[in-house]
Amino acid sequence: QVQLVESGGGLVQTGGSLRLSCAASEGAFSNYRGAWFRQAPGKEREFVAAINRSDGITYYADSVKGRFTISRDNPKSTVFLQMNSLEPEDTAVYYCAANTAISRLSHNYPYWGQGTQVTVSS
């Protein structure tokens, strides 16, 4: 059973930055694609970014392209999300997910972290 643990959330002002980390048990990110989703109150969970396992190709939602960067450290089985130029609209619980294939659909991911709150004040 793959376990994912996120960290790095918090409260930041508009224009600020945060870096989220997602550590996977059993070296899972050596074998799985990693992704970040987010869910704001009253809204559905939405895709944020994903990264391939081996070639490092990345995928982003249009709303975060140019502001967020997903990366990975395979030896440490960790995926990161660097978030810059944060806006109040980025406020949400951010979830890390793992899957054998890249997908922008949350229901395709079998493994999830517990989530970390990101709050951007105006």
Backbone as CSV, one residue per row, in Angstrom:
resi,resn,N_x,N_y,N_z,CA_x,CA_y,CA_z,C_x,C_y,C_z
1,GLN,0.846,-1.179,0.000,0.000,0.000,0.000,0.889,1.240,0.000
2,VAL,0.698,2.084,-0.993,1.481,3.308,-1.086,0.891,4.361,-0.161
3,GLN,1.740,4.990,0.606,1.309,6.078,1.487,1.995,7.363,1.057
4,LEU,1.207,8.427,0.983,1.715,9.732,0.575,1.493,10.722,1.700
5,VAL,2.502,11.522,2.001,2.407,12.496,3.086,2.835,13.853,2.560
6,GLU,1.886,14.814,2.571,2.183,16.167,2.105,2.647,17.033,3.271
7,SER,3.393,18.061,2.938,3.797,19.074,3.912,4.074,20.364,3.173
8,GLY,4.124,21.471,3.932,4.517,22.750,3.347,3.409,23.751,3.156
9,GLY,2.180,23.378,3.459,1.097,24.331,3.327,1.176,25.419,4.386
10,GLY,0.307,26.415,4.247,0.289,27.492,5.230,-0.458,28.702,4.726
11,LEU,-0.261,29.801,5.446,-0.907,31.074,5.121,0.133,32.008,4.505
12,VAL,-0.223,32.611,3.383,0.704,33.510,2.698,-0.095,34.657,2.093
13,GLN,0.541,35.784,1.921,-0.120,36.926,1.306,-0.088,36.818,-0.215
14,THR,-0.997,37.554,-0.846,-1.018,37.601,-2.311,0.363,37.980,-2.847
15,GLY,0.793,37.226,-3.850,2.111,37.442,-4.426,3.218,36.637,-3.791
16,GLY,2.911,35.975,-2.703,3.914,35.194,-1.994,4.138,33.823,-2.614
17,SER,4.978,33.038,-1.951,5.361,31.718,-2.459,5.273,30.671,-1.352
18,LEU,5.022,29.460,-1.766,5.056,28.299,-0.882,5.611,27.118,-1.672
19,ARG,6.221,26.181,-0.960,6.701,24.955,-1.589,6.096,23.776,-0.863
20,LEU,5.336,22.987,-1.590,4.732,21.782,-1.039,5.622,20.576,-1.346
21,SER,5.641,19.644,-0.405,6.388,18.402,-0.594,5.446,17.227,-0.409
22,CYS,5.716,16.156,-1.118,4.945,14.920,-0.992,5.918,13.752,-0.956
23,ALA,6.010,13.130,0.195,6.904,11.988,0.364,6.108,10.691,0.256
24,ALA,6.622,9.758,-0.531,5.926,8.491,-0.753,6.652,7.345,-0.058
25,SER,5.884,6.439,0.484,6.465,5.265,1.130,6.980,4.288,0.081
26,GLU,7.868,3.430,0.508,8.354,2.327,-0.316,8.918,2.785,-1.658
27,GLY,9.461,3.998,-1.702,10.043,4.471,-2.952,9.050,4.554,-4.092
28,ALA,7.785,4.821,-3.764,6.719,4.721,-4.760,6.938,5.602,-5.966
29,PHE,7.499,6.814,-5.764,7.636,7.713,-6.902,8.735,7.266,-7.862
30,SER,9.444,6.218,-7.512,10.364,5.635,-8.495,9.592,4.859,-9.542
31,ASN,8.362,4.469,-9.221,7.563,3.642,-10.126,6.268,4.312,-10.574
32,TYR,5.895,5.411,-9.952,4.624,6.047,-10.252,4.810,7.475,-10.747
33,ARG,3.834,7.928,-11.533,3.763,9.347,-11.853,3.197,10.080,-10.629
34,GLY,3.668,11.309,-10.411,3.164,12.108,-9.305,2.333,13.274,-9.810
35,ALA,1.358,13.668,-9.013,0.488,14.767,-9.406,0.016,15.526,-8.174
36,TRP,-0.423,16.759,-8.421,-1.051,17.590,-7.398,-2.437,17.985,-7.877
37,PHE,-3.390,17.890,-6.972,-4.743,18.364,-7.184,-5.052,19.334,-6.055
38,ARG,-6.128,20.091,-6.208,-6.567,20.973,-5.140,-8.088,21.018,-5.111
39,GLN,-8.594,21.329,-3.919,-10.038,21.420,-3.751,-10.359,22.591,-2.855
40,ALA,-11.068,23.552,-3.410,-11.521,24.719,-2.653,-12.897,24.422,-2.074
41,PRO,-13.286,25.127,-1.017,-14.597,24.885,-0.398,-15.733,25.027,-1.404
42,GLY,-16.596,24.024,-1.452,-17.743,24.063,-2.338,-17.448,23.765,-3.789
43,LYS,-16.212,23.400,-4.085,-15.829,23.116,-5.474,-15.315,21.692,-5.605
44,GLU,-15.296,21.209,-6.836,-14.766,19.878,-7.090,-13.239,19.895,-7.058
45,ARG,-12.675,18.733,-6.816,-11.220,18.611,-6.839,-10.738,18.813,-8.274
46,GLU,-9.693,19.620,-8.433,-9.216,19.932,-9.772,-7.733,19.648,-9.922
47,PHE,-7.364,19.301,-11.131,-5.978,19.020,-11.472,-5.146,20.289,-11.406
48,VAL,-3.929,20.164,-10.873,-3.007,21.291,-10.808,-1.771,21.026,-11.675
49,ALA,-1.100,19.902,-11.420,0.136,19.606,-12.145,0.468,18.126,-12.000
50,ALA,1.261,17.623,-12.951,1.704,16.234,-12.887,3.085,16.127,-13.527
51,ILE,3.789,15.056,-13.167,5.146,14.867,-13.694,5.380,13.397,-13.991
52,ASN,6.011,13.135,-15.131,6.327,11.755,-15.500,7.386,11.167,-14.574
53,ARG,7.448,9.866,-14.578,8.371,9.166,-13.696,9.818,9.294,-14.157
54,SER,10.064,9.050,-15.422,11.445,8.915,-15.876,11.975,10.128,-16.631
55,ASP,11.186,10.677,-17.567,11.709,11.759,-18.396,11.436,13.139,-17.830
56,GLY,10.645,13.198,-16.765,10.414,14.475,-16.101,9.504,15.420,-16.838
57,ILE,8.820,14.945,-17.868,7.876,15.810,-18.580,6.772,16.218,-17.615
58,THR,6.410,17.504,-17.693,5.434,18.050,-16.763,4.173,18.522,-17.475
59,TYR,3.102,18.596,-16.723,1.802,19.003,-17.222,1.198,19.955,-16.198
60,TYR,0.529,20.983,-16.674,-0.038,21.988,-15.776,-1.449,22.379,-16.186
61,ALA,-2.246,22.733,-15.199,-3.515,23.390,-15.474,-3.221,24.800,-15.985
62,ASP,-4.067,25.298,-16.869,-3.851,26.634,-17.433,-3.806,27.700,-16.341
63,SER,-4.562,27.489,-15.270,-4.671,28.497,-14.224,-3.379,28.679,-13.429
64,VAL,-2.469,27.706,-13.492,-1.229,27.810,-12.710,0.012,27.846,-13.580
65,LYS,-0.155,27.671,-14.870,0.999,27.636,-15.783,1.780,28.936,-15.691
66,GLY,3.088,28.818,-15.533,3.943,29.985,-15.409,4.139,30.453,-13.987
67,ARG,3.322,29.962,-13.072,3.440,30.348,-11.658,3.865,29.182,-10.783
68,PHE,3.413,27.975,-11.110,3.710,26.789,-10.326,4.701,25.905,-11.091
69,THR,5.542,25.211,-10.339,6.489,24.278,-10.938,6.475,22.971,-10.154
70,ILE,6.226,21.869,-10.849,6.282,20.547,-10.228,7.634,19.927,-10.535
71,SER,8.204,19.261,-9.549,9.487,18.595,-9.737,9.515,17.338,-8.865
72,ARG,10.563,16.535,-9.034,10.634,15.298,-8.262,12.075,14.966,-7.926
73,ASP,12.238,14.256,-6.849,13.529,13.709,-6.433,13.328,12.209,-6.305
74,ASN,13.676,11.480,-7.351,13.389,10.038,-7.346,14.109,9.276,-6.237
75,PRO,15.400,9.521,-5.981,16.053,8.773,-4.893,15.350,8.966,-3.549
76,LYS,14.790,10.155,-3.334,14.092,10.420,-2.080,12.595,10.149,-2.193
77,SER,12.155,9.707,-3.364,10.744,9.408,-3.608,9.848,10.555,-3.139
78,THR,10.184,11.743,-3.592,9.459,12.939,-3.184,9.116,13.772,-4.417
79,VAL,7.920,14.335,-4.405,7.471,15.257,-5.446,7.206,16.606,-4.793
80,PHE,7.575,17.671,-5.492,7.442,19.018,-4.964,6.512,19.844,-5.848
81,LEU,5.909,20.859,-5.243,5.152,21.854,-5.994,5.585,23.228,-5.493
82,GLN,6.352,23.922,-6.315,6.755,25.282,-6.002,5.687,26.223,-6.532
83,MET,5.115,27.010,-5.640,4.018,27.907,-6.008,4.463,29.346,-5.802
84,ASN,4.524,30.092,-6.879,4.909,31.498,-6.834,3.743,32.377,-7.268
85,SER,3.855,33.660,-6.977,2.823,34.629,-7.364,1.432,34.140,-6.977
86,LEU,1.308,33.696,-5.755,0.040,33.129,-5.290,-1.054,34.175,-5.241
87,GLU,-2.252,33.721,-5.533,-3.437,34.567,-5.585,-4.483,33.995,-4.643
88,PRO,-5.411,34.832,-4.171,-6.481,34.299,-3.290,-7.236,33.126,-3.928
89,GLU,-7.333,33.110,-5.255,-8.027,32.017,-5.947,-7.290,30.686,-5.827
90,ASP,-6.049,30.713,-5.374,-5.275,29.483,-5.173,-5.569,28.845,-3.817
91,THR,-6.337,29.504,-2.985,-6.675,28.958,-1.671,-7.451,27.660,-1.822
92,ALA,-6.940,26.603,-1.196,-7.553,25.277,-1.318,-6.775,24.301,-0.452
93,VAL,-7.337,23.114,-0.319,-6.558,21.998,0.212,-5.865,21.340,-0.975
94,TYR,-4.564,21.188,-0.872,-3.767,20.606,-1.946,-3.456,19.147,-1.611
95,TYR,-3.719,18.291,-2.598,-3.522,16.855,-2.421,-2.466,16.340,-3.391
96,CYS,-1.631,15.463,-2.880,-0.678,14.745,-3.698,-1.312,13.411,-4.113
97,ALA,-1.015,12.959,-5.326,-1.567,11.704,-5.814,-0.523,10.964,-6.631
98,ALA,-0.688,9.650,-6.719,0.241,8.818,-7.490,-0.538,7.840,-8.349
99,ASN,-0.004,7.602,-9.551,-0.670,6.710,-10.477,0.381,6.149,-11.436
100,THR,0.018,5.078,-12.115,0.942,4.492,-13.080,0.950,5.244,-14.406
101,ALA,-0.047,6.114,-14.616,-0.131,6.873,-15.859,-0.538,8.303,-15.537
102,ILE,-0.165,9.226,-16.400,-0.553,10.617,-16.226,-2.042,10.771,-16.557
103,SER,-2.743,11.494,-15.718,-4.146,11.793,-15.973,-4.492,13.109,-15.300
104,ARG,-5.407,13.841,-15.905,-5.914,15.060,-15.288,-7.194,14.807,-14.517
105,LEU,-7.597,13.554,-14.458,-8.834,13.180,-13.796,-8.527,12.539,-12.448
106,SER,-9.111,13.092,-11.397,-8.781,12.621,-10.062,-9.192,11.180,-9.840
107,HIS,-10.268,10.719,-10.478,-10.735,9.360,-10.212,-9.793,8.304,-10.795
108,ASN,-8.824,8.716,-11.581,-7.847,7.767,-12.135,-6.681,7.515,-11.183
109,TYR,-6.635,8.218,-10.088,-5.506,8.080,-9.169,-5.906,7.214,-7.982
110,PRO,-5.228,6.101,-7.750,-5.579,5.218,-6.640,-4.976,5.621,-5.294
111,TYR,-3.913,6.431,-5.335,-3.203,6.758,-4.092,-3.234,8.265,-3.850
112,TRP,-3.575,8.627,-2.607,-3.740,10.030,-2.243,-3.111,10.312,-0.888
113,GLY,-2.620,11.538,-0.737,-2.209,12.008,0.565,-3.405,12.572,1.315
114,GLN,-3.132,13.042,2.532,-4.210,13.533,3.388,-4.573,14.982,3.089
115,GLY,-3.735,15.673,2.341,-4.004,17.058,1.980,-3.310,18.041,2.898
116,THR,-2.988,19.201,2.359,-2.392,20.279,3.143,-3.056,21.592,2.728
117,GLN,-3.410,22.398,3.719,-4.155,23.633,3.464,-3.215,24.737,2.991
118,VAL,-3.617,25.391,1.912,-2.931,26.591,1.434,-3.950,27.728,1.440
119,THR,-3.630,28.797,2.166,-4.510,29.943,2.252,-3.747,31.184,1.802
120,VAL,-4.314,31.882,0.818,-3.680,33.093,0.299,-4.570,34.277,0.662
121,SER,-4.043,35.176,1.451,-4.825,36.331,1.890,-4.629,37.494,0.925
122,SER,-5.689,38.267,0.779,-5.627,39.420,-0.146,-5.159,40.684,0.561
